[in-house]
């Protein structure tokens, strides 16, 4: 499930500011980065399964590994985790309404925080 037109996809932001905002909002980077990309995750563990709200971005300037990048954010998206195969993002996936509503609120809050600091 892709959350299009959230406004986040229009933001270019320094890596350190992005890290600060995402951590403040409960999103973790973990190992989801390379020298050109970063993906922050917000994890939902509910009775129906494990879901991830993901916030991807790519470096338009600088180097993520050197921690000096400016990142262009992309549309956030949600997937469901299946053991042992990983996360599925297909249109056939079911996403409980309560986590979709929460994800929309989380995206709005992150957008507001990013705009304030950008």
PAZAPA-4460 file (N, C-alpha, C; in steps of 0.05 Angstrom, whole numbers, plus 32768, in hexadecimal, padded with zeros to 4 digits):
% residues 118
    n_x    n_y    n_z   ca_x   ca_y   ca_z    c_x    c_y    c_z   seq   type   mol
   8011   7FE8   8000   8000   8000   8000   8012   8019   8000     1      X     A
   800E   8029   7FEC   801E   8042   7FEA   800D   8059   7FF2     2      X     A
   8018   806B   8003   800A   8083   800B   8014   809A   7FF9     3      X     A
   8005   809E   7FE4   800D   80B2   7FD0   8004   80CE   7FD8     4      X     A
   8012   80E2   7FCE   800B   80FE   7FD1   8009   8107   7FEF     5      X     A
   801B   80FC   7FFF   801B   8104   801B   802B   811E   8020     6      X     A
   8039   8127   800C   804A   813E   800F   8067   8137   8016     7      X     A
   806B   8120   8022   8086   8117   8029   8097   8113   8011     8      X     A
   808B   810A   7FFB   809A   8105   7FE2   80A6   811E   7FD6     9      X     A
   809E   8136   7FDF   80A8   814F   7FD5   80BF   815B   7FE5    10      X     A
   80C7   814D   7FFA   80DA   8158   800D   80F6   814E   8007    11      X     A
   8109   8161   8007   8126   815B   8007   8131   8165   8021    12      X     A
   813E   8154   8030   8146   815C   804B   8161   8150   8052    13      X     A
   8171   815F   8063   818B   8154   806C   8187   813A   807C    14      X     A
   8199   8129   8079   8198   810E   8086   8195   8110   80A4    15      X     A
   81A4   8122   80B1   81A3   8123   80CE   8188   812D   80D8    16      X     A
   817B   813F   80C9   8161   8149   80D1   814C   8132   80CD    17      X     A
   814E   8124   80B6   813C   810E   80B1   813E   80F9   80C7    18      X     A
   8157   80F2   80CF   815B   80DE   80E4   814E   80E7   80FE    19      X     A
   8151   8100   8105   8145   810B   811D   8127   8109   811D    20      X     A
   811A   8112   8107   80FD   8111   8105   80F3   80F5   8105    21      X     A
   80FF   80E3   80F7   80F6   80C7   80F6   80F8   80BA   8112    22      X     A
   810F   80BE   811F   8112   80B2   813A   80FD   80BD   814D    23      X     A
   80F8   80D7   814C   80E4   80E4   815D   80C8   80D7   8159    24      X     A
   80C3   80CE   8140   80A9   80C3   813A   80A8   80A4   813B    25      X     A
   80BC   8098   8147   80BC   807B   814B   80C5   806B   8133    26      X     A
   80D0   8077   811F   80D9   8068   8107   80F7   8062   810A    27      X     A
   80FF   804A   8102   811B   8041   8105   8127   803D   80EA    28      X     A
   8141   8042   80E9   8150   803E   80D0   815B   8021   80CF    29      X     A
   8166   8018   80E5   8172   7FFD   80E6   8186   7FFA   80D0    30      X     A
   8185   7FE4   80C2   8198   7FDE   80AC   818D   7FE6   8091    31      X     A
   8177   7FF6   8091   816A   7FFD   8077   8176   8015   806A    32      X     A
   8190   8013   8064   819D   8029   8056   81B4   801E   8046    33      X     A
   81BC   802D   8032   81D5   8029   8024   81E1   8045   801E    34      X     A
   81F3   8047   800C   8200   8061   8008   81EF   8075   7FF9    35      X     A
   81D8   806C   7FEE   81C7   807E   7FDE   81AA   807F   7FE9    36      X     A
   81A2   806C   7FFA   8186   806A   8003   8184   8066   8021    37      X     A
   816D   806E   802B   8165   8069   8047   8148   8062   8047    38      X     A
   8140   804F   8059   8124   8048   805D   811F   8046   807B    39      X     A
   810D   8057   8084   8105   8056   80A0   80EC   8046   80A3    40      X     A
   80EA   8036   80B8   80D3   8024   80BC   80C5   802B   80D6    41      X     A
   80AA   8029   80D6   809A   8029   80EE   808C   800E   80EE    42      X     A
   8090   7FFF   8104   8086   7FE3   8105   806C   7FE1   8115    43      X     A
   8059   7FD3   810A   803F   7FCD   8117   803F   7FAF   811D    44      X     A
   803C   7FA7   8136   8038   7F8B   813D   801D   7F89   8149    45      X     A
   800B   7F7D   813A   7FEF   7F7A   8143   7FE7   7F5D   813F    46      X     A
   7FD0   7F55   814A   7FC7   7F39   8148   7FC6   7F2F   812B    47      X     A
   7FC0   7F41   8118   7FBE   7F38   80FC   7FD8   7F34   80EE    48      X     A
   7FEE   7F3D   80FB   8008   7F39   80EF   801B   7F51   80F5    49      X     A
   8031   7F51   80E7   8045   7F66   80E9   8045   7F76   80CF    50      X     A
   8043   7F90   80D3   8042   7FA2   80BC   8058   7FB8   80C0    51      X     A
   8062   7FC2   80A9   8075   7FD7   80AA   806C   7FEF   8099    52      X     A
   806D   8006   80A5   806A   801F   8096   8086   8029   808F    53      X     A
   808C   802C   8076   80A7   8033   806D   80A8   804E   8060    54      X     A
   80BE   805C   8067   80C3   8077   805C   80DE   8076   804D    55      X     A
   80DD   8074   8032   80F6   8072   8023   8100   808E   801A    56      X     A
   811A   808F   8016   8126   80A8   800B   8140   80A0   7FFE    57      X     A
   8149   80B2   7FEC   8163   80AD   7FDE   8173   80C7   7FDE    58      X     A
   818D   80C4   7FDD   819F   80DB   7FDE   819F   80EA   7FC3    59      X     A
   819A   8103   7FC4   819C   8114   7FAC   81B7   8123   7FAD    60      X     A
   81C3   8123   7FC5   81DD   8130   7FC8   81EA   8123   7FE1    61      X     A
   8204   811F   7FE0   8213   8114   7FF7   8211   80F6   7FF7    62      X     A
   8218   80EB   800F   821C   80CE   8012   820F   80C6   802D    63      X     A
   81FC   80B3   802C   81EF   80AA   8044   8203   809E   8057    64      X     A
   8216   808E   804D   822A   8081   805E   823B   8095   806D    65      X     A
   8241   80AC   8060   8251   80C1   806C   8240   80D3   807D    66      X     A
   8226   80CF   807E   8213   80DE   808E   8212   80FC   8086    67      X     A
   8215   8101   806C   8214   811D   8062   8201   8120   804B    68      X     A
   81ED   810F   8049   81DB   810F   8031   81C4   8122   8035    69      X     A
   81BA   812C   801F   819F   8138   801D   818E   8124   800F    70      X     A
   8177   811D   801B   8167   8108   8011   814C   8112   8006    71      X     A
   8145   8106   7FEF   812B   810A   7FE3   8119   80F4   7FED    72      X     A
   8104   80FB   7FFB   80F2   80E7   8005   80DF   80DE   7FEF    73      X     A
   80D4   80C6   7FF3   80C2   80BA   7FE0   80A8   80B3   7FEE    74      X     A
   8094   80AA   7FDF   807A   80A2   7FEB   807E   808D   8000    75      X     A
   8072   8091   8018   8073   807B   802C   8061   8064   8023    76      X     A
   8067   804C   802D   8058   8034   8025   8057   8021   803C    77      X     A
   8044   800E   803B   8040   7FFA   8050   8041   7FDE   8045    78      X     A
   804D   7FCC   8054   804E   7FB0   804C   8049   7F9E   8064    79      X     A
   8042   7F85   805F   803D   7F71   8074   8054   7F5E   8073    80      X     A
   805E   7F57   808B   8075   7F44   808D   806A   7F28   808F    81      X     A
   8077   7F17   807F   8071   7EFA   8080   808B   7EEB   8086    82      X     A
   808A   7EDA   809A   80A2   7ECA   80A0   80A1   7EB1   808F    83      X     A
   80B6   7EA9   8083   80D1   7EB4   8082   80D7   7EC4   8069    84      X     A
   80C3   7ECA   8059   80C8   7ED6   803F   80CD   7EF5   803F    85      X     A
   80C3   7F03   8053   80C7   7F1F   8055   80AE   7F30   8052    86      X     A
   80B1   7F48   8049   809B   7F5B   8047   808E   7F5B   802B    87      X     A
   8074   7F5A   802B   8064   7F5A   8012   8055   7F75   8010    88      X     A
   8055   7F80   7FF9   8049   7F9B   7FF4   8032   7F9A   7FE0    89      X     A
   802A   7F83   7FD7   8017   7F80   7FC2   7FFC   7F8B   7FC7    90      X     A
   7FED   7F90   7FB2   7FD2   7F9B   7FB4   7FBF   7F88   7FC1    91      X     A
   7FC6   7F6E   7FC2   7FB5   7F5A   7FCD   7FB7   7F58   7FEC    92      X     A
   7FCA   7F67   7FF7   7FCE   7F67   8014   7FB7   7F75   8022    93      X     A
   7FB0   7F6B   803A   7F9C   7F77   804A   7FAA   7F87   8060    94      X     A
   7FA2   7FA0   8063   7FAD   7FB2   8078   7F96   7FBB   808A    95      X     A
   7F96   7FB3   80A3   7F81   7FBB   80B5   7F7D   7FDA   80B6    96      X     A
   7F64   7FE2   80B6   7F5D   7FFE   80B4   7F6A   800E   80CB    97      X     A
   7F6C   8003   80E3   7F77   8012   80FA   7F94   8019   80F6    98      X     A
   7FA3   8007   80E8   7FC0   800E   80E4   7FC3   8020   80CC    99      X     A
   7FB1   801E   80B9   7FB2   8031   80A2   7FAC   804D   80AC   100      X     A
   7F97   8050   80BD   7F91   806A   80C9   7FA8   8075   80D9   101      X     A
   7FB4   8063   80E9   7FCC   806C   80F9   7FE3   8074   80E7   102      X     A
   7FE7   8065   80D2   7FFD   806B   80BF   7FF8   8087   80B2   103      X     A
   7FE0   808D   80AA   7FDA   80A7   809E   7FE0   80BD   80B2   104      X     A
   7FD9   80B9   80CB   7FDF   80CE   80E0   7FFD   80D0   80E4   105      X     A
   800B   80BA   80E4   8028   80BA   80E7   8035   80C8   80D0   106      X     A
   802C   80C3   80B8   8037   80D1   80A0   8033   80EF   80A2   107      X     A
   801B   80F7   80AA   8015   8114   80AD   8027   8121   80C2   108      X     A
   802B   8113   80D8   803C   811E   80EE   8059   8121   80E4   109      X     A
   8063   810D   80D7   807E   810D   80CD   8081   8123   80B8   110      X     A
   806D   8126   80A6   806E   813C   8092   806F   8157   80A0   111      X     A
   805F   815B   80B4   805F   8175   80C3   807A   817A   80CF   112      X     A
   8085   8166   80DD   809F   8168   80EA   80B5   816E   80D5   113      X     A
   80B5   8161   80BE   80C9   8165   80AA   80C7   8181   809E   114      X     A
   80AF   818B   8099   80AB   81A5   808D   80B5   81BB   80A1   115      X     A
   80B0   81B7   80BB   80B9   81CA   80CF   80D7   81CC   80D1   116      X     A
   80E5   81B5   80CD   8102   81B5   80D0   8112   81B8   80B6   117      X     A
   8104   81B5   809F   8112   81B6   8085   811A   81D2   807E   118      X     A
***
